[in-house]
Amino acid sequence: MLSNQTFLITGIADENSLAMKVAQEILSYNGKVVCTGLGVTPFHTNLSEKATNFLTKSYADFEEACKKNLGNDVLLFPLDVTLPENLHSFANELLTRNIKLSGFLHAIAMDKTIRQKSVKPMLEVTAEEFNDTMTVSAFSLISLSHALLQNGVLQNGSSIVSLSYIAAEKVSFFPYINMSIAKAALERLTIEMAYELGKDYGIRANCVRFSPYMGSKAGNATLKDEDVARADRLSPLGNATPEDLAHEVIHLFRKEIRITGEIRHVDGGFHIMG
Ligand SMILES: NC(=O)c1ccc[n+]([C@@H]2O[C@H](COP(=O)([O-])OP(=O)(O)OC[C@H]3O[C@@H](n4cnc5c(N)ncnc54)[C@H](O)[C@@H]3O)[C@@H](O)[C@H]2O)c1
């Protein structure tokens, strides 16, 4: 179904990342993937020792998980979406290698106001924390798309999918405060991009709201067992799994569909509950 198509997968931290399930599903449909992971790049400057160690370890975990789960041939690149030069050099590297993308998965989020499952109230969030969360978790949808388009590697008719959460719309549970604003922005951006990129390039942009999932690093840092259990209990079909999510992303990646600007729910029906 996806033969002769290559998709960029961002946001793999380790083998439990939601993005990893999507990458595996693409390979199972005979598609190809290029993956990016957070790591040290030549564009980072003045990194502290702590930051260097964190980025080095992040990239090592990413590389190991990708080789183990996706094979040794998959192309891997370090990418920090907060660095415009990194985005452009990455996109240019794809161009140099004559890689044309049929779409990409945006699976990137970061919120420093969440620390070890405790989170700052909205009123105490600083401008820097607010802007950092927005830059990484929402604006990166624009900056990555822009870099790929400017370098001519995102083909006309491609499909962009990003990952969101019901907290974009409703007060949910404790940890999603600052992040919920970024998810709302990500979803609104999806709609604007569906219009602009649809008109200009026939590119589709959709976003998927997924159930709470503690298996990943981000989920584990954010959620408590009772949050996941509550959503599971309330959802008519129970919480969706990473495999359910991967099926939906593959569907949205298919060339044959004329779906764009959608905020989909892969959440076992949680969103219909009052
Ligand atoms: N886990 C959940 O409950 C859940 C639910 C709904 C949506 N989501 C969303 O799914 C996506 C993937 O999350 P996950 O649960 O697989 O967790 P994860 O920790 O595996 O993935 C988050 C990724 O963001 C990356 N990242 C952070 N800052 C970055 C930067 N500056 N540049 C590049 N990459 C950066 C991390 O390296 C990591 O790979 C996120 O957008 C998350 O908000 C998660």
The ligand as a Tripos MOL2 file, in Angstrom:
@<TRIPOS>MOLECULE
LIG
   44    48     1     0     0
SMALL
NO_CHARGES

@<TRIPOS>ATOM
      1 N1          1.6500    9.6100   25.6580 N.am      1 LIG1
      2 C1          0.4540   10.1510   25.6320 C.2       1 LIG1
      3 O1         -0.3790    9.9530   26.5260 O.2       1 LIG1
      4 C2          0.0390   11.0270   24.4590 C.ar      1 LIG1
      5 C3         -1.3240   11.2290   24.2250 C.ar      1 LIG1
      6 C4         -1.7100   12.0400   23.1580 C.ar      1 LIG1
      7 C5         -0.7290   12.6560   22.3790 C.ar      1 LIG1
      8 N2          0.5830   12.4400   22.6540 N.ar      1 LIG1
      9 C6          1.5770   13.1300   21.8030 C.3       1 LIG1
     10 O2          2.2930   12.1760   21.0500 O.3       1 LIG1
     11 C7          3.5600   12.7450   20.6870 C.3       1 LIG1
     12 C8          4.6580   11.7320   20.9940 C.3       1 LIG1
     13 O3          4.7150   11.5190   22.3910 O.3       1 LIG1
     14 P1          5.0510   10.0980   23.0500 P.3       1 LIG1
     15 O4          3.9700    9.8470   24.0610 O.co2     1 LIG1
     16 O5          5.3500    9.0770   22.0180 O.co2     1 LIG1
     17 O6          6.3590   10.4250   23.9240 O.3       1 LIG1
     18 P2          7.9340   10.4150   23.5400 P.3       1 LIG1
     19 O7          8.6270   10.9330   24.7520 O.co2     1 LIG1
     20 O8          8.3350    9.0850   23.0630 O.co2     1 LIG1
     21 O9          8.0160   11.4630   22.3360 O.3       1 LIG1
     22 C9          8.1870   12.8620   22.4950 C.3       1 LIG1
     23 C10         9.3120   13.2380   21.5460 C.3       1 LIG1
     24 O10         9.5010   14.6620   21.4610 O.3       1 LIG1
     25 C11        10.8930   14.8210   21.1950 C.3       1 LIG1
     26 N3         11.3540   16.2030   21.3860 N.ar      1 LIG1
     27 C12        11.2460   16.9730   22.4960 C.ar      1 LIG1
     28 N4         11.8560   18.1650   22.2820 N.ar      1 LIG1
     29 C13        12.3420   18.1370   21.0020 C.ar      1 LIG1
     30 C14        13.0590   19.0650   20.1960 C.ar      1 LIG1
     31 N5         13.4390   20.2840   20.6500 N.pl3     1 LIG1
     32 N6         13.3970   18.7100   18.9140 N.ar      1 LIG1
     33 C15        13.0530   17.4980   18.4420 C.ar      1 LIG1
     34 N7         12.3740   16.5610   19.1590 N.ar      1 LIG1
     35 C16        12.0290   16.8930   20.4300 C.ar      1 LIG1
     36 C17        11.5400   13.8570   22.1850 C.3       1 LIG1
     37 O11        12.9010   13.6280   21.8680 O.3       1 LIG1
     38 C18        10.6630   12.6320   21.9880 C.3       1 LIG1
     39 O12        11.1660   11.8260   20.9550 O.3       1 LIG1
     40 C19         3.6600   14.0730   21.4490 C.3       1 LIG1
     41 O13         3.2640   15.1320   20.6080 O.3       1 LIG1
     42 C20         2.6400   13.8810   22.5690 C.3       1 LIG1
     43 O14         2.1410   15.1040   23.0920 O.3       1 LIG1
     44 C21         0.9910   11.6130   23.6630 C.ar      1 LIG1
@<TRIPOS>BOND
     1     1     2 1
     2     2     3 2
     3     2     4 1
     4     4     5 ar
     5     4    44 ar
     6     5     6 ar
     7     6     7 ar
     8     7     8 ar
     9     8     9 1
    10     8    44 ar
    11     9    10 1
    12     9    42 1
    13    10    11 1
    14    11    12 1
    15    11    40 1
    16    12    13 1
    17    13    14 1
    18    14    15 2
    19    14    16 1
    20    14    17 1
    21    17    18 1
    22    18    19 2
    23    18    20 1
    24    18    21 1
    25    21    22 1
    26    22    23 1
    27    23    24 1
    28    23    38 1
    29    24    25 1
    30    25    26 1
    31    25    36 1
    32    26    27 ar
    33    26    35 ar
    34    27    28 ar
    35    28    29 ar
    36    29    30 ar
    37    29    35 ar
    38    30    31 1
    39    30    32 ar
    40    32    33 ar
    41    33    34 ar
    42    34    35 ar
    43    36    37 1
    44    36    38 1
    45    38    39 1
    46    40    41 1
    47    40    42 1
    48    42    43 1
@<TRIPOS>SUBSTRUCTURE
     1 LIG1         1 GROUP 0 **** ****
